[in-house]
Structures are given as C-alpha cells and as structure tokens.
Amino acid sequence: MNAPAGNDKILSWLLEGDVSIRYQVYRDLLGHEHKGLRNKIEKEGWGFGFLNRRHSNGHWGRGFYQPKWTSSHYTLLDLKNLGISPANKAIKETLRLIFDKEKASDGGINPIGSTQSSDVCVNGMLLNYACYFNVKEKHLKSVVDFLLGQQMKDGGFNCQSNRKGAVHSSLHSTLSVAEGIWEYEKNGYGYRLDELKKAAEESQEFILIHRLFRSDKTGEIINPAFLRMCFPGRWHYDILKALDYFQQARVKYEPRMAEAIEVILGKRTDAGLWKLASPYPGETHFEMEKAGKPSRWNTLRALRVLQYYQFQ
C-alpha cells in the first residue's frame, strides 16, 4: 500500500464523503482497489441519484444531448467519473440506444439533429465513457475514424475544425479527445491503436507547448477560466483537469507542468484542502458540492496529481 497523500486528518475528511469519493481515495491515494465500495456507488449517494433520474425510455434528460448537463451524454460522463461499475445494466442499455440511433454520416455521434457534422469534443468525451463501459469495438470504429480524421496540423483538436474552419487547436477539445484515447488504450481496444497513441502524444505536446494555460506565442494566460477548479468540468478545460489526465495516463513529469502545479498548490487552504469554483451555468440533476466551500472532488484530484508528481 502506498503512503497516504496528505495527513490523516485530510484522509479522514475525504473518507467521510460520498461512496464514490471513498472508493477513489482507496484506489488512488492508498493503492487499494476496494471493490465493495465500488459496488455501492450504484446503490447509494450520487451514483444512485444519477441512475434514479433515468427515464423509462432509457435516456436522461430529453435524449443524447438535451438539455446539456442533464442529458444522457453528460450524465454518462458523470457516472464514469464517479467510478461506477462498468457492468451496470442500465448504462449499457442507454449506450446501445446511442450507438443504434445517433450515428451521423461522418461516423461520429451527432448531438444536434440539424447538422450532420459531428462534434469533435463530444465524440472525444463519448469515446472516454464508451470505452470505460466496454462498448464493443465494432461500434467504436467509425468514431475512431472520425476523430483521427479531425486531428489538426498543430497536433491537437478543435470542435470548430469541421464546422467553422478553425485553423488552431483548442485545449478544450484536445484534452477531451486525449482522455478518450487513454480510456480506449487502457481498456484493451486495438483498432488503429498505434495511430491513436501517436495522436495522444501529439495532443499532450500541444497542451505542454502552452504550459497548460499560456499562449505559445505571447506567453499570456489564454483564458482565466483555465485556472478555475470546477467539478464536474463537462467539456470545459482547466489545469487541474489536464494534470489529472496526465497523471492517469502516467505521463512523466516535465518542467512545462511546473507553473500549473504551482497554481494548484497556491489554491490550497491552510487546512490543506481545495475549494470548489462556481459551476458552469445550466440545469443539473442535483448539486454534489457547494461552490466556495472545501471540495472533496478537488482535494482528491489535487492530491492524486501531487502524489504522482511528488509535489507533496
């Protein structure tokens, strides 16, 4: 078992949280895969709350992408991020509906019926949770083809590349696709894997060239929102989300991460915790944590980043 990340008081506070937090504390900070806790996620707390809001037609909200945060798409992403069992039957039924009915002519999953141009960022997120929930590879091939076809010359991705002619990648879309590729590789898929791994490495470099939040041309902060610690992050990019991806993908430390890590360290309270930034606007199923208050999600994520990169 690994040494605890943070002192006993902080760990005890984390372990007083939702079962999904407790499961990930054991898994990520204490090095113990607590299957009993994972099995409880669908039966109590936030996981049960999400599952309980699924409609009789098999979807959340009004279908795959409407309204945004309460749709099937973002609810499935939330459930994946909780660490719920990939074998959950209700989730698998919803995924079958999505892959049976939502495919666009370009091979991606299309969130908006008025256009046949699939969204790169949405399909990166979809690859993320679809692989986690073990969707069959045959259903993912066209999504993989679509995403690889949308990679830009600078190595990253942009959801406006096939819609409005964007010529520079977006950190939002690039991270979403990189997260999806990581889940694809981790869960044993093989179709075009070498190309995907190369795309992931180039995406990582794109993020690092920007030192996670600065312009590669001027050095200015691209968007102050990138320094906010919000959870759930939805499609939005921020430095903690990026660093959490880097540690999950076991990307080795390198100096271009340093400033972002220092920003994270600077947000730690005197009690050794991290607060939650205000949420992105929009209807949600329920509030997991209160903005402005110490956040178990942010504290957990920050500690696993700092533990992996040895910045305790």
C-alpha positions, 0 to 999 in steps of 0.5 A: 500500500502506498503512503497516504497523500496528505495527513490523516486528518485530510484522509479522514475528511475525504473518507467521510464523503460520498461512496464514490469519493471513498472508493477513489481515495482507496484506489488512488491515494492508498493503492487499494482497489476496494471493490465493495465500495465500488459496488455501492456507488450504484446503490447509494449517494450520487451514483444512485441519484444519477441512475434514479433520474433515468427515464423509462425510455432509457435516456436522461434528460430529453435524449443524447444531448438535451438539455446539456448537463442533464442529458444522457451524454453528460450524465454518462460522463458523470457516472464514469467519473464517479467510478461506477461499475462498468457492468451496470445494466442500465448504462449499457442499455442507454449506450446501445440506444446511442450507438443504434440511433445517433450515428451521423454520416461522418461516423461520429455521434451527432448531438444536434439533429440539424447538422450532420457534422459531428462534434469533435469534443463530444465524440472525444468525451463519448469515446472516454465513457464508451470505452470505460463501459466496454462498448464493443469495438465494432461500434467504436470504429467509425468514431475512431475514424472520425476523430483521427480524421479531425486531428489538426496540423498543430497536433491537437483538436478543435470542435470548430475544425469541421464546422467553422474552419478553425485553423488552431487547436483548442485545449478544450477539445484536445484534452477531451479527445486525449482522455478518450484515447487513454480510456480506449488504450487502457481498456484493451481496444486495438483498432488503429491503436498505434495511430491513436497513441501517436495522436495522444502524444501529439495532443499532450505536446500541444497542451505542454507547448502552452504550459497548460494555460499560456499562449505559445506565442505571447506567453499570456494566460489564454483564458482565466477560466483555465485556472478555475477548479470546477467539478464536474468540468463537462467539456470545459478545460482547466489545469487541474483537469489536464494534470489529472489526465496526465497523471492517469495516463502516467505521463512523466513529469516535465518542467512545462507542468511546473507553473500549473502545479504551482497554481494548484498548490497556491489554491490550497487552504491552510487546512490543506484542502481545495475549494470548489469554483462556481459551476458552469451555468445550466440545469443539473440533476442535483448539486454534489458540492457547494461552490466556495466551500472545501471540495472533496472532488478537488482535494482528491484530484489535487492530491492524486496529481501531487502524489504522482508528481511528488509535489507533496 
